[in-house]
């Protein structure tokens, strides 16, 4: 089981309102805190489509729909600001949220007879948050971790194709090819897959 993580997930994991390319964010599950201050996974405040989102139909012929869309945007902007105001200032709490989620994912992977491989994907060549390797160590129990920042930097130094979508920041075709190649090399090197693609006996060390 492969989980790609970016640095911004440390913030996104605690946001009840996920960013989108629309004028508003979307309700999502997120890590919150109970009355005792302990982290837990909270459900979305709605079914994830709280807002009317009439504009998604592309039908603006009715003045009523224009007004509805305007109210939708106003509410969405206010909700986005409110949800982000709830973001913990303490970096430790964000790290605890990441650890909670990785522990859950690792248990699910183990229960299915798999290993969890956490792959850090650099944004604009920036490396992982300093806390991430320590979180991986705390989770333990067979979890694997590989940082692809060196591979991205090496690709740039050697004049390889731009791995990012220009003006967007997400990996493009070349970026996904680089990510897949590095994961395959890691799996082969660590004995997670044999040369013919069959499952291999995993090594204990990361």
PyMOL CGO cylinders between C-alpha atoms (Angstrom):
from pymol import cmd
from pymol.cgo import CYLINDER

trace = [
    CYLINDER, 0.00, 0.00, 0.00, 1.52, 3.31, -1.11, 0.3, 1, 1, 1, 1, 1, 1,
    CYLINDER, 1.52, 3.31, -1.11, 0.59, 6.66, 0.45, 0.3, 1, 1, 1, 1, 1, 1,
    CYLINDER, 0.59, 6.66, 0.45, 1.94, 9.80, -1.17, 0.3, 1, 1, 1, 1, 1, 1,
    CYLINDER, 1.94, 9.80, -1.17, 2.31, 12.66, 1.28, 0.3, 1, 1, 1, 1, 1, 1,
    CYLINDER, 2.31, 12.66, 1.28, 3.21, 16.31, 0.69, 0.3, 1, 1, 1, 1, 1, 1,
    CYLINDER, 3.21, 16.31, 0.69, 4.30, 18.91, 3.22, 0.3, 1, 1, 1, 1, 1, 1,
    CYLINDER, 4.30, 18.91, 3.22, 0.95, 20.69, 3.00, 0.3, 1, 1, 1, 1, 1, 1,
    CYLINDER, 0.95, 20.69, 3.00, -0.84, 17.61, 4.35, 0.3, 1, 1, 1, 1, 1, 1,
    CYLINDER, -0.84, 17.61, 4.35, 0.28, 18.69, 7.81, 0.3, 1, 1, 1, 1, 1, 1,
    CYLINDER, 0.28, 18.69, 7.81, -2.17, 21.60, 7.44, 0.3, 1, 1, 1, 1, 1, 1,
    CYLINDER, -2.17, 21.60, 7.44, -4.82, 19.93, 5.29, 0.3, 1, 1, 1, 1, 1, 1,
    CYLINDER, -4.82, 19.93, 5.29, -5.28, 17.06, 7.74, 0.3, 1, 1, 1, 1, 1, 1,
    CYLINDER, -5.28, 17.06, 7.74, -6.70, 19.45, 10.34, 0.3, 1, 1, 1, 1, 1, 1,
    CYLINDER, -6.70, 19.45, 10.34, -8.85, 21.54, 7.99, 0.3, 1, 1, 1, 1, 1, 1,
    CYLINDER, -8.85, 21.54, 7.99, -12.58, 20.75, 7.99, 0.3, 1, 1, 1, 1, 1, 1,
    CYLINDER, -12.58, 20.75, 7.99, -12.78, 22.55, 4.66, 0.3, 1, 1, 1, 1, 1, 1,
    CYLINDER, -12.78, 22.55, 4.66, -10.57, 21.21, 1.86, 0.3, 1, 1, 1, 1, 1, 1,
    CYLINDER, -10.57, 21.21, 1.86, -9.18, 23.53, -0.83, 0.3, 1, 1, 1, 1, 1, 1,
    CYLINDER, -9.18, 23.53, -0.83, -10.57, 23.23, -4.34, 0.3, 1, 1, 1, 1, 1, 1,
    CYLINDER, -10.57, 23.23, -4.34, -10.41, 25.02, -7.68, 0.3, 1, 1, 1, 1, 1, 1,
    CYLINDER, -10.41, 25.02, -7.68, -13.91, 26.38, -7.12, 0.3, 1, 1, 1, 1, 1, 1,
    CYLINDER, -13.91, 26.38, -7.12, -14.89, 29.51, -5.19, 0.3, 1, 1, 1, 1, 1, 1,
    CYLINDER, -14.89, 29.51, -5.19, -15.40, 27.54, -2.01, 0.3, 1, 1, 1, 1, 1, 1,
    CYLINDER, -15.40, 27.54, -2.01, -13.89, 24.61, -0.16, 0.3, 1, 1, 1, 1, 1, 1,
    CYLINDER, -13.89, 24.61, -0.16, -15.46, 21.21, 0.43, 0.3, 1, 1, 1, 1, 1, 1,
    CYLINDER, -15.46, 21.21, 0.43, -16.45, 19.55, 3.70, 0.3, 1, 1, 1, 1, 1, 1,
    CYLINDER, -16.45, 19.55, 3.70, -14.11, 16.66, 4.47, 0.3, 1, 1, 1, 1, 1, 1,
    CYLINDER, -14.11, 16.66, 4.47, -13.13, 14.33, 7.28, 0.3, 1, 1, 1, 1, 1, 1,
    CYLINDER, -13.13, 14.33, 7.28, -10.35, 15.85, 9.35, 0.3, 1, 1, 1, 1, 1, 1,
    CYLINDER, -10.35, 15.85, 9.35, -8.43, 15.44, 12.58, 0.3, 1, 1, 1, 1, 1, 1,
    CYLINDER, -8.43, 15.44, 12.58, -10.01, 17.37, 15.44, 0.3, 1, 1, 1, 1, 1, 1,
    CYLINDER, -10.01, 17.37, 15.44, -9.65, 17.36, 19.24, 0.3, 1, 1, 1, 1, 1, 1,
    CYLINDER, -9.65, 17.36, 19.24, -12.05, 16.05, 21.85, 0.3, 1, 1, 1, 1, 1, 1,
    CYLINDER, -12.05, 16.05, 21.85, -12.79, 17.75, 25.17, 0.3, 1, 1, 1, 1, 1, 1,
    CYLINDER, -12.79, 17.75, 25.17, -9.71, 16.12, 26.68, 0.3, 1, 1, 1, 1, 1, 1,
    CYLINDER, -9.71, 16.12, 26.68, -7.52, 17.48, 23.89, 0.3, 1, 1, 1, 1, 1, 1,
    CYLINDER, -7.52, 17.48, 23.89, -6.98, 14.09, 22.26, 0.3, 1, 1, 1, 1, 1, 1,
    CYLINDER, -6.98, 14.09, 22.26, -6.92, 13.87, 18.45, 0.3, 1, 1, 1, 1, 1, 1,
    CYLINDER, -6.92, 13.87, 18.45, -9.62, 11.93, 16.62, 0.3, 1, 1, 1, 1, 1, 1,
    CYLINDER, -9.62, 11.93, 16.62, -10.97, 11.71, 13.08, 0.3, 1, 1, 1, 1, 1, 1,
    CYLINDER, -10.97, 11.71, 13.08, -14.05, 13.91, 12.77, 0.3, 1, 1, 1, 1, 1, 1,
    CYLINDER, -14.05, 13.91, 12.77, -16.69, 13.42, 10.11, 0.3, 1, 1, 1, 1, 1, 1,
    CYLINDER, -16.69, 13.42, 10.11, -17.49, 16.19, 7.62, 0.3, 1, 1, 1, 1, 1, 1,
    CYLINDER, -17.49, 16.19, 7.62, -19.94, 18.78, 8.92, 0.3, 1, 1, 1, 1, 1, 1,
    CYLINDER, -19.94, 18.78, 8.92, -22.26, 17.76, 6.08, 0.3, 1, 1, 1, 1, 1, 1,
    CYLINDER, -22.26, 17.76, 6.08, -22.24, 15.10, 3.39, 0.3, 1, 1, 1, 1, 1, 1,
    CYLINDER, -22.24, 15.10, 3.39, -19.40, 16.96, 1.68, 0.3, 1, 1, 1, 1, 1, 1,
    CYLINDER, -19.40, 16.96, 1.68, -21.64, 18.99, -0.62, 0.3, 1, 1, 1, 1, 1, 1,
    CYLINDER, -21.64, 18.99, -0.62, -23.14, 21.40, 1.87, 0.3, 1, 1, 1, 1, 1, 1,
    CYLINDER, -23.14, 21.40, 1.87, -23.35, 24.24, -0.63, 0.3, 1, 1, 1, 1, 1, 1,
    CYLINDER, -23.35, 24.24, -0.63, -25.85, 24.32, -3.46, 0.3, 1, 1, 1, 1, 1, 1,
    CYLINDER, -25.85, 24.32, -3.46, -23.15, 24.32, -6.13, 0.3, 1, 1, 1, 1, 1, 1,
    CYLINDER, -23.15, 24.32, -6.13, -25.69, 25.27, -8.78, 0.3, 1, 1, 1, 1, 1, 1,
    CYLINDER, -25.69, 25.27, -8.78, -22.89, 26.69, -10.91, 0.3, 1, 1, 1, 1, 1, 1,
    CYLINDER, -22.89, 26.69, -10.91, -21.56, 23.18, -11.56, 0.3, 1, 1, 1, 1, 1, 1,
    CYLINDER, -21.56, 23.18, -11.56, -24.39, 22.67, -14.03, 0.3, 1, 1, 1, 1, 1, 1,
    CYLINDER, -24.39, 22.67, -14.03, -23.13, 25.64, -16.05, 0.3, 1, 1, 1, 1, 1, 1,
    CYLINDER, -23.13, 25.64, -16.05, -26.70, 26.93, -16.44, 0.3, 1, 1, 1, 1, 1, 1,
    CYLINDER, -26.70, 26.93, -16.44, -26.77, 30.65, -15.64, 0.3, 1, 1, 1, 1, 1, 1,
    CYLINDER, -26.77, 30.65, -15.64, -29.79, 31.58, -17.74, 0.3, 1, 1, 1, 1, 1, 1,
    CYLINDER, -29.79, 31.58, -17.74, -31.95, 32.17, -14.70, 0.3, 1, 1, 1, 1, 1, 1,
    CYLINDER, -31.95, 32.17, -14.70, -31.36, 35.32, -12.59, 0.3, 1, 1, 1, 1, 1, 1,
    CYLINDER, -31.36, 35.32, -12.59, -32.33, 33.25, -9.57, 0.3, 1, 1, 1, 1, 1, 1,
    CYLINDER, -32.33, 33.25, -9.57, -29.41, 30.93, -10.26, 0.3, 1, 1, 1, 1, 1, 1,
    CYLINDER, -29.41, 30.93, -10.26, -27.04, 33.87, -10.48, 0.3, 1, 1, 1, 1, 1, 1,
    CYLINDER, -27.04, 33.87, -10.48, -28.25, 35.12, -7.08, 0.3, 1, 1, 1, 1, 1, 1,
    CYLINDER, -28.25, 35.12, -7.08, -28.03, 31.63, -5.61, 0.3, 1, 1, 1, 1, 1, 1,
    CYLINDER, -28.03, 31.63, -5.61, -24.52, 31.21, -6.95, 0.3, 1, 1, 1, 1, 1, 1,
    CYLINDER, -24.52, 31.21, -6.95, -23.50, 34.57, -5.46, 0.3, 1, 1, 1, 1, 1, 1,
    CYLINDER, -23.50, 34.57, -5.46, -24.85, 33.59, -2.04, 0.3, 1, 1, 1, 1, 1, 1,
    CYLINDER, -24.85, 33.59, -2.04, -23.11, 30.24, -2.42, 0.3, 1, 1, 1, 1, 1, 1,
    CYLINDER, -23.11, 30.24, -2.42, -19.77, 31.94, -3.04, 0.3, 1, 1, 1, 1, 1, 1,
    CYLINDER, -19.77, 31.94, -3.04, -20.21, 34.39, -0.13, 0.3, 1, 1, 1, 1, 1, 1,
    CYLINDER, -20.21, 34.39, -0.13, -21.03, 31.55, 2.25, 0.3, 1, 1, 1, 1, 1, 1,
    CYLINDER, -21.03, 31.55, 2.25, -18.16, 29.46, 0.90, 0.3, 1, 1, 1, 1, 1, 1,
    CYLINDER, -18.16, 29.46, 0.90, -15.61, 32.22, 1.43, 0.3, 1, 1, 1, 1, 1, 1,
    CYLINDER, -15.61, 32.22, 1.43, -16.83, 32.83, 4.98, 0.3, 1, 1, 1, 1, 1, 1,
    CYLINDER, -16.83, 32.83, 4.98, -16.81, 29.11, 5.77, 0.3, 1, 1, 1, 1, 1, 1,
    CYLINDER, -16.81, 29.11, 5.77, -13.29, 28.77, 4.36, 0.3, 1, 1, 1, 1, 1, 1,
    CYLINDER, -13.29, 28.77, 4.36, -12.04, 31.62, 6.58, 0.3, 1, 1, 1, 1, 1, 1,
    CYLINDER, -12.04, 31.62, 6.58, -13.77, 30.17, 9.64, 0.3, 1, 1, 1, 1, 1, 1,
    CYLINDER, -13.77, 30.17, 9.64, -12.43, 26.68, 9.09, 0.3, 1, 1, 1, 1, 1, 1,
    CYLINDER, -12.43, 26.68, 9.09, -8.86, 27.91, 8.66, 0.3, 1, 1, 1, 1, 1, 1,
    CYLINDER, -8.86, 27.91, 8.66, -9.13, 30.04, 11.79, 0.3, 1, 1, 1, 1, 1, 1,
    CYLINDER, -9.13, 30.04, 11.79, -9.49, 26.74, 13.69, 0.3, 1, 1, 1, 1, 1, 1,
    CYLINDER, -9.49, 26.74, 13.69, -6.11, 25.48, 12.48, 0.3, 1, 1, 1, 1, 1, 1,
    CYLINDER, -6.11, 25.48, 12.48, -3.82, 24.70, 15.43, 0.3, 1, 1, 1, 1, 1, 1,
    CYLINDER, -3.82, 24.70, 15.43, -0.92, 27.12, 15.82, 0.3, 1, 1, 1, 1, 1, 1,
    CYLINDER, -0.92, 27.12, 15.82, 1.10, 24.40, 17.51, 0.3, 1, 1, 1, 1, 1, 1,
    CYLINDER, 1.10, 24.40, 17.51, 3.19, 22.41, 15.00, 0.3, 1, 1, 1, 1, 1, 1,
    CYLINDER, 3.19, 22.41, 15.00, 3.19, 19.54, 17.49, 0.3, 1, 1, 1, 1, 1, 1,
    CYLINDER, 3.19, 19.54, 17.49, -0.59, 19.16, 17.16, 0.3, 1, 1, 1, 1, 1, 1,
    CYLINDER, -0.59, 19.16, 17.16, -0.32, 18.98, 13.37, 0.3, 1, 1, 1, 1, 1, 1,
    CYLINDER, -0.32, 18.98, 13.37, 2.38, 16.33, 13.73, 0.3, 1, 1, 1, 1, 1, 1,
    CYLINDER, 2.38, 16.33, 13.73, 0.15, 14.37, 16.11, 0.3, 1, 1, 1, 1, 1, 1,
    CYLINDER, 0.15, 14.37, 16.11, -2.61, 14.49, 13.50, 0.3, 1, 1, 1, 1, 1, 1,
    CYLINDER, -2.61, 14.49, 13.50, -0.29, 13.04, 10.86, 0.3, 1, 1, 1, 1, 1, 1,
    CYLINDER, -0.29, 13.04, 10.86, 0.83, 10.34, 13.28, 0.3, 1, 1, 1, 1, 1, 1,
    CYLINDER, 0.83, 10.34, 13.28, -2.77, 9.39, 14.10, 0.3, 1, 1, 1, 1, 1, 1,
    CYLINDER, -2.77, 9.39, 14.10, -3.63, 8.98, 10.41, 0.3, 1, 1, 1, 1, 1, 1,
    CYLINDER, -3.63, 8.98, 10.41, -0.48, 7.02, 9.61, 0.3, 1, 1, 1, 1, 1, 1,
    CYLINDER, -0.48, 7.02, 9.61, -1.14, 4.71, 12.55, 0.3, 1, 1, 1, 1, 1, 1,
    CYLINDER, -1.14, 4.71, 12.55, -4.66, 4.06, 11.24, 0.3, 1, 1, 1, 1, 1, 1,
    CYLINDER, -4.66, 4.06, 11.24, -3.40, 3.46, 7.70, 0.3, 1, 1, 1, 1, 1, 1,
    CYLINDER, -3.40, 3.46, 7.70, -0.62, 1.20, 8.91, 0.3, 1, 1, 1, 1, 1, 1,
    CYLINDER, -0.62, 1.20, 8.91, -3.07, -0.93, 10.91, 0.3, 1, 1, 1, 1, 1, 1,
    CYLINDER, -3.07, -0.93, 10.91, -5.34, -1.22, 7.88, 0.3, 1, 1, 1, 1, 1, 1,
    CYLINDER, -5.34, -1.22, 7.88, -2.42, -2.23, 5.67, 0.3, 1, 1, 1, 1, 1, 1,
    CYLINDER, -2.42, -2.23, 5.67, -1.18, -4.79, 8.18, 0.3, 1, 1, 1, 1, 1, 1,
    CYLINDER, -1.18, -4.79, 8.18, -4.67, -6.25, 8.61, 0.3, 1, 1, 1, 1, 1, 1,
    CYLINDER, -4.67, -6.25, 8.61, -4.87, -6.79, 4.84, 0.3, 1, 1, 1, 1, 1, 1,
    CYLINDER, -4.87, -6.79, 4.84, -1.49, -8.51, 4.76, 0.3, 1, 1, 1, 1, 1, 1,
    CYLINDER, -1.49, -8.51, 4.76, 0.27, -5.53, 3.18, 0.3, 1, 1, 1, 1, 1, 1,
    CYLINDER, 0.27, -5.53, 3.18, 3.00, -3.08, 4.08, 0.3, 1, 1, 1, 1, 1, 1,
    CYLINDER, 3.00, -3.08, 4.08, 2.45, 0.67, 4.15, 0.3, 1, 1, 1, 1, 1, 1,
    CYLINDER, 2.45, 0.67, 4.15, 4.99, 2.65, 2.13, 0.3, 1, 1, 1, 1, 1, 1,
    CYLINDER, 4.99, 2.65, 2.13, 4.87, 6.40, 2.80, 0.3, 1, 1, 1, 1, 1, 1,
    CYLINDER, 4.87, 6.40, 2.80, 6.32, 8.34, -0.13, 0.3, 1, 1, 1, 1, 1, 1,
    CYLINDER, 6.32, 8.34, -0.13, 7.16, 12.00, 0.36, 0.3, 1, 1, 1, 1, 1, 1,
    CYLINDER, 7.16, 12.00, 0.36, 6.50, 14.04, -2.79, 0.3, 1, 1, 1, 1, 1, 1,
    CYLINDER, 6.50, 14.04, -2.79, 8.38, 17.36, -2.85, 0.3, 1, 1, 1, 1, 1, 1,
    CYLINDER, 8.38, 17.36, -2.85, 6.55, 20.51, -3.90, 0.3, 1, 1, 1, 1, 1, 1,
    CYLINDER, 6.55, 20.51, -3.90, 8.82, 22.90, -5.83, 0.3, 1, 1, 1, 1, 1, 1,
    CYLINDER, 8.82, 22.90, -5.83, 11.76, 20.74, -4.72, 0.3, 1, 1, 1, 1, 1, 1,
    CYLINDER, 11.76, 20.74, -4.72, 11.23, 21.47, -1.01, 0.3, 1, 1, 1, 1, 1, 1,
    CYLINDER, 11.23, 21.47, -1.01, 12.01, 18.59, 1.34, 0.3, 1, 1, 1, 1, 1, 1,
    CYLINDER, 12.01, 18.59, 1.34, 9.74, 17.03, 3.97, 0.3, 1, 1, 1, 1, 1, 1,
    CYLINDER, 9.74, 17.03, 3.97, 8.77, 18.67, 7.26, 0.3, 1, 1, 1, 1, 1, 1,
    CYLINDER, 8.77, 18.67, 7.26, 11.43, 18.02, 9.87, 0.3, 1, 1, 1, 1, 1, 1,
    CYLINDER, 11.43, 18.02, 9.87, 8.95, 16.08, 12.00, 0.3, 1, 1, 1, 1, 1, 1,
    CYLINDER, 8.95, 16.08, 12.00, 8.04, 13.48, 9.37, 0.3, 1, 1, 1, 1, 1, 1,
    CYLINDER, 8.04, 13.48, 9.37, 10.93, 10.98, 9.79, 0.3, 1, 1, 1, 1, 1, 1,
    CYLINDER, 10.93, 10.98, 9.79, 10.38, 10.98, 13.55, 0.3, 1, 1, 1, 1, 1, 1,
    CYLINDER, 10.38, 10.98, 13.55, 6.66, 10.34, 13.07, 0.3, 1, 1, 1, 1, 1, 1,
    CYLINDER, 6.66, 10.34, 13.07, 7.48, 7.35, 10.88, 0.3, 1, 1, 1, 1, 1, 1,
    CYLINDER, 7.48, 7.35, 10.88, 9.76, 5.98, 13.61, 0.3, 1, 1, 1, 1, 1, 1,
    CYLINDER, 9.76, 5.98, 13.61, 7.01, 6.41, 16.22, 0.3, 1, 1, 1, 1, 1, 1,
    CYLINDER, 7.01, 6.41, 16.22, 4.46, 4.58, 14.10, 0.3, 1, 1, 1, 1, 1, 1,
    CYLINDER, 4.46, 4.58, 14.10, 6.90, 1.69, 13.55, 0.3, 1, 1, 1, 1, 1, 1,
    CYLINDER, 6.90, 1.69, 13.55, 5.35, -1.77, 13.10, 0.3, 1, 1, 1, 1, 1, 1,
    CYLINDER, 5.35, -1.77, 13.10, 6.71, -2.34, 9.61, 0.3, 1, 1, 1, 1, 1, 1,
    CYLINDER, 6.71, -2.34, 9.61, 5.87, 1.02, 8.07, 0.3, 1, 1, 1, 1, 1, 1,
    CYLINDER, 5.87, 1.02, 8.07, 8.26, 2.10, 5.28, 0.3, 1, 1, 1, 1, 1, 1,
    CYLINDER, 8.26, 2.10, 5.28, 9.29, 5.59, 4.22, 0.3, 1, 1, 1, 1, 1, 1,
    CYLINDER, 9.29, 5.59, 4.22, 11.09, 7.03, 1.23, 0.3, 1, 1, 1, 1, 1, 1,
    CYLINDER, 11.09, 7.03, 1.23, 11.79, 10.71, 0.50, 0.3, 1, 1, 1, 1, 1, 1,
    CYLINDER, 11.79, 10.71, 0.50, 11.77, 11.50, -3.23, 0.3, 1, 1, 1, 1, 1, 1,
    CYLINDER, 11.77, 11.50, -3.23, 13.28, 14.98, -2.81, 0.3, 1, 1, 1, 1, 1, 1,
    CYLINDER, 13.28, 14.98, -2.81, 16.81, 13.79, -3.74, 0.3, 1, 1, 1, 1, 1, 1,
    CYLINDER, 16.81, 13.79, -3.74, 15.46, 12.11, -6.88, 0.3, 1, 1, 1, 1, 1, 1,
    CYLINDER, 15.46, 12.11, -6.88, 13.64, 15.29, -7.96, 0.3, 1, 1, 1, 1, 1, 1,
    CYLINDER, 13.64, 15.29, -7.96, 16.72, 17.43, -7.29, 0.3, 1, 1, 1, 1, 1, 1,
    CYLINDER, 16.72, 17.43, -7.29, 18.94, 14.98, -9.15, 0.3, 1, 1, 1, 1, 1, 1,
    CYLINDER, 18.94, 14.98, -9.15, 16.56, 15.01, -12.12, 0.3, 1, 1, 1, 1, 1, 1,
    CYLINDER, 16.56, 15.01, -12.12, 16.76, 18.82, -12.27, 0.3, 1, 1, 1, 1, 1, 1,
    CYLINDER, 16.76, 18.82, -12.27, 20.55, 18.82, -11.91, 0.3, 1, 1, 1, 1, 1, 1,
    CYLINDER, 20.55, 18.82, -11.91, 20.91, 16.32, -14.75, 0.3, 1, 1, 1, 1, 1, 1,
    CYLINDER, 20.91, 16.32, -14.75, 18.65, 18.33, -17.04, 0.3, 1, 1, 1, 1, 1, 1,
    CYLINDER, 18.65, 18.33, -17.04, 15.70, 15.96, -16.93, 0.3, 1, 1, 1, 1, 1, 1,
    CYLINDER, 15.70, 15.96, -16.93, 12.17, 16.98, -17.94, 0.3, 1, 1, 1, 1, 1, 1,
    CYLINDER, 12.17, 16.98, -17.94, 10.27, 19.35, -15.66, 0.3, 1, 1, 1, 1, 1, 1,
    CYLINDER, 10.27, 19.35, -15.66, 8.37, 17.08, -13.24, 0.3, 1, 1, 1, 1, 1, 1,
    CYLINDER, 8.37, 17.08, -13.24, 5.81, 19.76, -12.37, 0.3, 1, 1, 1, 1, 1, 1,
    CYLINDER, 5.81, 19.76, -12.37, 2.83, 21.15, -14.26, 0.3, 1, 1, 1, 1, 1, 1,
    CYLINDER, 2.83, 21.15, -14.26, 3.83, 24.70, -15.16, 0.3, 1, 1, 1, 1, 1, 1,
    CYLINDER, 3.83, 24.70, -15.16, 1.91, 27.25, -13.11, 0.3, 1, 1, 1, 1, 1, 1,
    CYLINDER, 1.91, 27.25, -13.11, 0.21, 24.56, -11.05, 0.3, 1, 1, 1, 1, 1, 1,
    CYLINDER, 0.21, 24.56, -11.05, 2.78, 22.76, -8.92, 0.3, 1, 1, 1, 1, 1, 1,
    CYLINDER, 2.78, 22.76, -8.92, 1.29, 19.26, -9.16, 0.3, 1, 1, 1, 1, 1, 1,
    CYLINDER, 1.29, 19.26, -9.16, 3.39, 16.52, -10.77, 0.3, 1, 1, 1, 1, 1, 1,
    CYLINDER, 3.39, 16.52, -10.77, 2.94, 16.29, -14.53, 0.3, 1, 1, 1, 1, 1, 1,
    CYLINDER, 2.94, 16.29, -14.53, 3.50, 13.31, -16.81, 0.3, 1, 1, 1, 1, 1, 1,
    CYLINDER, 3.50, 13.31, -16.81, 7.27, 13.43, -16.24, 0.3, 1, 1, 1, 1, 1, 1,
    CYLINDER, 7.27, 13.43, -16.24, 6.77, 13.81, -12.50, 0.3, 1, 1, 1, 1, 1, 1,
    CYLINDER, 6.77, 13.81, -12.50, 4.51, 10.79, -12.23, 0.3, 1, 1, 1, 1, 1, 1,
    CYLINDER, 4.51, 10.79, -12.23, 6.95, 8.75, -14.30, 0.3, 1, 1, 1, 1, 1, 1,
    CYLINDER, 6.95, 8.75, -14.30, 9.77, 9.78, -11.96, 0.3, 1, 1, 1, 1, 1, 1,
    CYLINDER, 9.77, 9.78, -11.96, 7.71, 8.93, -8.88, 0.3, 1, 1, 1, 1, 1, 1,
    CYLINDER, 7.71, 8.93, -8.88, 6.74, 5.50, -10.25, 0.3, 1, 1, 1, 1, 1, 1,
    CYLINDER, 6.74, 5.50, -10.25, 10.33, 4.71, -11.24, 0.3, 1, 1, 1, 1, 1, 1,
    CYLINDER, 10.33, 4.71, -11.24, 11.67, 5.64, -7.79, 0.3, 1, 1, 1, 1, 1, 1,
    CYLINDER, 11.67, 5.64, -7.79, 9.02, 3.60, -5.99, 0.3, 1, 1, 1, 1, 1, 1,
    CYLINDER, 9.02, 3.60, -5.99, 9.81, 0.61, -8.20, 0.3, 1, 1, 1, 1, 1, 1,
    CYLINDER, 9.81, 0.61, -8.20, 13.54, 0.96, -7.48, 0.3, 1, 1, 1, 1, 1, 1,
    CYLINDER, 13.54, 0.96, -7.48, 12.88, 1.21, -3.75, 0.3, 1, 1, 1, 1, 1, 1,
    CYLINDER, 12.88, 1.21, -3.75, 10.64, -1.86, -3.80, 0.3, 1, 1, 1, 1, 1, 1,
    CYLINDER, 10.64, -1.86, -3.80, 13.22, -3.84, -5.74, 0.3, 1, 1, 1, 1, 1, 1,
    CYLINDER, 13.22, -3.84, -5.74, 16.10, -2.70, -3.53, 0.3, 1, 1, 1, 1, 1, 1,
    CYLINDER, 16.10, -2.70, -3.53, 14.22, -3.51, -0.31, 0.3, 1, 1, 1, 1, 1, 1,
    CYLINDER, 14.22, -3.51, -0.31, 13.02, -6.87, -1.56, 0.3, 1, 1, 1, 1, 1, 1,
    CYLINDER, 13.02, -6.87, -1.56, 9.37, -5.86, -1.62, 0.3, 1, 1, 1, 1, 1, 1,
    CYLINDER, 9.37, -5.86, -1.62, 9.11, -7.11, -5.20, 0.3, 1, 1, 1, 1, 1, 1,
    CYLINDER, 9.11, -7.11, -5.20, 11.20, -9.70, -6.98, 0.3, 1, 1, 1, 1, 1, 1,
    CYLINDER, 11.20, -9.70, -6.98, 12.76, -9.15, -10.40, 0.3, 1, 1, 1, 1, 1, 1,
    CYLINDER, 12.76, -9.15, -10.40, 9.81, -10.79, -12.18, 0.3, 1, 1, 1, 1, 1, 1,
    CYLINDER, 9.81, -10.79, -12.18, 7.29, -8.63, -10.35, 0.3, 1, 1, 1, 1, 1, 1,
    CYLINDER, 7.29, -8.63, -10.35, 6.15, -11.26, -7.86, 0.3, 1, 1, 1, 1, 1, 1,
    CYLINDER, 6.15, -11.26, -7.86, 5.90, -10.43, -4.21, 0.3, 1, 1, 1, 1, 1, 1,
    CYLINDER, 5.90, -10.43, -4.21, 9.17, -10.80, -2.38, 0.3, 1, 1, 1, 1, 1, 1,
    CYLINDER, 9.17, -10.80, -2.38, 9.94, -11.34, 1.27, 0.3, 1, 1, 1, 1, 1, 1,
    CYLINDER, 9.94, -11.34, 1.27, 10.18, -7.85, 2.81, 0.3, 1, 1, 1, 1, 1, 1,
    CYLINDER, 10.18, -7.85, 2.81, 13.27, -6.88, 4.74, 0.3, 1, 1, 1, 1, 1, 1,
    CYLINDER, 13.27, -6.88, 4.74, 12.85, -5.66, 8.28, 0.3, 1, 1, 1, 1, 1, 1,
    CYLINDER, 12.85, -5.66, 8.28, 14.94, -2.51, 7.99, 0.3, 1, 1, 1, 1, 1, 1,
    CYLINDER, 14.94, -2.51, 7.99, 13.81, 0.70, 6.29, 0.3, 1, 1, 1, 1, 1, 1,
]
cmd.load_cgo(trace, "trace")
